[in-house]
């Protein structure tokens, strides 16, 4: 069984920029948290939300980078309510500390954008033995969201956006070996599994919290050249066909602000009245067969409610923490 990806009308598309999506949106009095906001599309996501008047909190690993980005966003938007906090998704103690401190203030959280991530990294273990891509992209964000749940439930029609990728097509969840302990490590299979996990996380979170007024969405931002490719060589990128014969990025790639557009759309669009869906290019994506070879759409294993529930249970076991949502 897979979720229905019911299309809705959207005035935006693959070339839409985040500034276009946020135009006319009023977020004054609302609070957003954006992970990974010190670089890449996280910067433009935070900028768009701040430009609409939101208080934006940026939990970052590099305080110096975060402070510089926050200063730039304040200057460009005129919104001084852009804050930086310390958090490293690879350090679960720091995730708990950030989330608990935020919840402890009693503030409501209206928008949570789980944007940070790593891609195709060499084999590495974090937080006591988790494969780094699964651990950082999925488990770290699940821990953050679960701990922030009391603040989300205080929010006004709160939304959670989980960044996934077309890379989810590379692997479903391998429940028997999510951390590559019994099979050879493959960086692209690990990335695909982590991105499938992000999508399934949105499915299950939405099932748990939508009855309480919180909706969740999975977002494929599109191809964007950012620091996400830090672990790739130029030869690898050329082999994927990302550059033309003149060494220019192919047209399928978006600007950084274009990459932020679907996150902003899912966070703010009044057209989205039900969550649990996978979105791309500022629209609900088409569900495609498992063997589809295209560069769009969502494969069945990334929107399967049974797989989503199973992943949630596995993740709570791995984290050693249950989230009574």
VODRENGU-770338 format. One line per 8 residues: number of its first residue (from 1); for each residue x, y, z of C-alpha. Coordinates in pm, whole numbers, plus 50000, padded with zeros to 5 digits. Layout:
VODRENGU-770338
NUM = X:Y:Z | ...
END
This chain:
VODRENGU-770338
1 = 50000:50000:50000 | 50124:50349:49918 | 49984:50692:49991 | 49783:50870:49726 | 49984:51160:49585 | 49683:51371:49492 | 49788:51671:49276 | 49668:52019:49362
9 = 49683:52338:49160 | 50000:52543:49208 | 50104:52864:49035 | 50469:52769:49080 | 50703:52522:48916 | 51055:52397:48864 | 51201:52744:48800 | 51026:52921:49085
17 = 51248:53105:49333 | 51190:53113:49708 | 51124:53486:49697 | 50833:53431:49459 | 50676:53169:49685 | 50694:53387:49994 | 50560:53702:49827 | 50245:53815:50004
25 = 50286:53566:50290 | 50271:53713:50641 | 50460:53517:50907 | 50472:53788:51173 | 50433:53638:51517 | 50535:53292:51399 | 50856:53105:51479 | 51058:52882:51245
33 = 51356:52657:51304 | 51573:52578:51001 | 51853:52323:51031 | 52151:52356:50801 | 52082:52727:50762 | 52449:52824:50759 | 52497:52710:50399 | 52329:52611:50075
41 = 51953:52613:50038 | 51913:52644:50413 | 52034:53004:50387 | 51772:53094:50128 | 51500:52906:50315 | 51577:53103:50630 | 51599:53427:50432 | 51259:53374:50272
49 = 51089:53298:50604 | 51257:53597:50769 | 51151:53823:50483 | 50789:53736:50564 | 50838:53842:50925 | 50901:53509:51098 | 51132:53472:51394 | 51394:53233:51255
57 = 51614:53016:51476 | 51920:52863:51311 | 52076:52571:51503 | 52419:52526:51344 | 52736:52324:51382 | 52965:52617:51292 | 52880:52917:51506 | 53100:53153:51304
65 = 52930:53060:50977 | 52589:53080:51138 | 52655:53424:51283 | 52772:53555:50945 | 52466:53418:50764 | 52229:53549:51030 | 52381:53897:51003 | 52341:53889:50626
73 = 51976:53779:50653 | 51901:54053:50906 | 52056:54311:50674 | 51881:54187:50359 | 51535:54146:50514 | 51529:54410:50786 | 51410:54140:51026 | 51623:54139:51339
81 = 51458:53827:51483 | 51711:53588:51329 | 51889:53385:51596 | 52175:53136:51601 | 52213:52841:51837 | 52461:52557:51871 | 52365:52208:51752 | 52537:51925:51567
89 = 52310:51656:51422 | 52593:51404:51457 | 52606:51469:51832 | 52277:51349:51975 | 52350:51506:52314 | 52370:51847:52145 | 52043:51780:51960 | 51868:51698:52287
97 = 52020:52004:52455 | 51906:52242:52181 | 51555:52099:52158 | 51504:52082:52533 | 51625:52440:52576 | 51382:52563:52310 | 51089:52371:52457 | 51186:52497:52800
105 = 51126:52858:52695 | 50757:52781:52650 | 50762:52927:52299 | 50543:52784:52025 | 50708:52643:51713 | 50513:52696:51393 | 50757:52577:51126 | 51034:52319:51149
113 = 51246:52278:50836 | 51470:51972:50864 | 51702:52089:50589 | 52055:51985:50694 | 52216:51680:50544 | 52518:51503:50400 | 52552:51311:50074 | 52765:51026:49940
121 = 53011:51053:50224 | 53287:50800:50291 | 53202:50531:50545 | 53197:50687:50888 | 53030:50607:51219 | 52860:50860:51446 | 52683:50864:51783 | 52806:50526:51895
129 = 52807:50339:51566 | 52536:50463:51330 | 52622:50492:50960 | 52673:50865:50919 | 52420:50939:50643 | 52137:50744:50808 | 52239:50879:51148 | 52272:51244:51048
137 = 52001:51285:50785 | 51736:51071:50952 | 51804:50979:51315 | 51936:51323:51414 | 51633:51495:51264 | 51390:51243:51412 | 51539:51303:51756 | 51517:51679:51706
145 = 51156:51667:51590 | 51044:51429:51863 | 51200:51646:52131 | 51046:51962:51978 | 50698:51807:51956 | 50560:51993:52262 | 50652:52324:52098 | 50505:52217:51762
153 = 50179:52127:51936 | 50173:52478:52081 | 50214:52624:51731 | 49950:52767:51501 | 49878:52500:51238 | 50242:52398:51266 | 50421:52230:50976 | 50730:52012:50953
161 = 50926:51990:50628 | 51167:51697:50583 | 51423:51734:50304 | 51449:51418:50097 | 51586:51370:49745 | 51532:51195:49414 | 51824:50994:49551 | 51563:50793:49745
169 = 51525:50583:49428 | 51866:50426:49499 | 51750:50227:49800 | 51452:50144:50018 | 51512:50092:50389 | 51714:49776:50446 | 51558:49694:50780 | 51785:49397:50840
177 = 52099:49612:50809 | 52032:49988:50814 | 52383:50067:50936 | 52582:49858:50686 | 52713:49626:50953 | 52661:49308:50749 | 52703:49426:50389 | 52970:49621:50201
185 = 52934:49995:50238 | 52810:50177:49928 | 52792:50554:49969 | 52510:50595:49717 | 52300:50314:49859 | 52353:50469:50203 | 52244:50809:50074 | 51939:50658:49902
193 = 51835:50476:50218 | 51875:50794:50425 | 51662:50995:50181 | 51396:50723:50178 | 51402:50747:50556 | 51343:51123:50540 | 51038:51072:50319 | 50894:50792:50533
201 = 50954:50999:50845 | 50722:51269:50706 | 50457:51007:50631 | 50454:50866:50984 | 50495:51198:51162 | 50197:51331:50970 | 49990:51026:51062 | 50071:51078:51428
209 = 50033:51454:51450 | 49786:51565:51183 | 49491:51487:51414 | 49651:51732:51658 | 49692:52008:51400 | 50052:51949:51286 | 50122:51846:50926 | 50442:51710:50774
217 = 50575:51712:50418 | 50868:51551:50238 | 51049:51777:49992 | 51281:51697:49705 | 51447:52035:49641 | 51588:51945:49298 | 51945:51947:49175 | 52146:52235:49322
225 = 52522:52277:49333 | 52608:52353:49697 | 52838:52222:49967 | 52632:51903:49963 | 52868:51776:49692 | 53176:51823:49910 | 53254:51451:49914 | 53229:51412:49536
233 = 53511:51455:49285 | 53481:51653:48963 | 53519:51327:48772 | 53221:51177:48957 | 53004:51478:48881 | 53103:51473:48514 | 53031:51100:48498 | 52678:51171:48622
241 = 52633:51413:48333 | 52592:51718:48549 | 52804:51933:48317 | 52781:51994:47943 | 53073:51978:47701 | 53165:52336:47790 | 53186:52257:48161 | 52859:52436:48246
249 = 52595:52294:48477 | 52311:52135:48282 | 51975:52312:48275 | 51815:52065:48515 | 52009:52223:48802 | 51842:52503:48998 | 51972:52815:49162 | 52015:52797:49538
257 = 51703:53012:49588 | 51522:52785:49344 | 51623:52486:49552 | 51467:52648:49858 | 51136:52718:49685 | 50960:52387:49749 | 51055:52388:50118 | 50910:52738:50150
265 = 50600:52635:49954 | 50535:52335:50178 | 50594:52546:50488 | 50354:52825:50391 | 50114:52743:50108 | 49744:52762:50201 | 49677:52519:49914 | 49831:52236:50119
273 = 49564:52144:50369 | 49673:51781:50419 | 50023:51650:50481 | 50209:51324:50448 | 50294:51382:50083 | 50619:51400:49884 | 50662:51727:49696 | 50893:51860:49425
281 = 50899:52167:49201 | 50639:52338:49423 | 50380:52068:49369 | 50282:51727:49499 | 50495:51479:49306 | 50359:51195:49097 | 50382:50844:49239 | 50581:50636:48991
289 = 50657:50262:48964 | 50958:50114:49140 | 51138:50060:48808 | 51077:50410:48673 | 51405:50555:48541 | 51303:50920:48531 | 51433:51217:48727 | 51105:51303:48896
297 = 50831:51140:49097 | 50837:50930:49411 | 50899:50555:49426 | 50652:50339:49620 | 50888:50246:49904 | 50923:50613:50005 | 50549:50669:50064 | 50445:50331:50204
305 = 50259:50383:50535 | 50347:50036:50665 | 50716:50093:50595 | 50689:50435:50760 | 50546:50287:51079 | 50810:50015:51079 | 51090:50269:51034 | 50954:50481:51319
313 = 50961:50182:51552 | 51312:50082:51443 | 51437:50439:51486 | 51299:50467:51837 | 51480:50143:51921 | 51806:50269:51771 | 51778:50601:51952 | 51676:50433:52275
321 = 51397:50687:52307 | 51023:50675:52244 | 50825:50979:52139 | 50471:50967:52282 | 50309:51183:52018
END
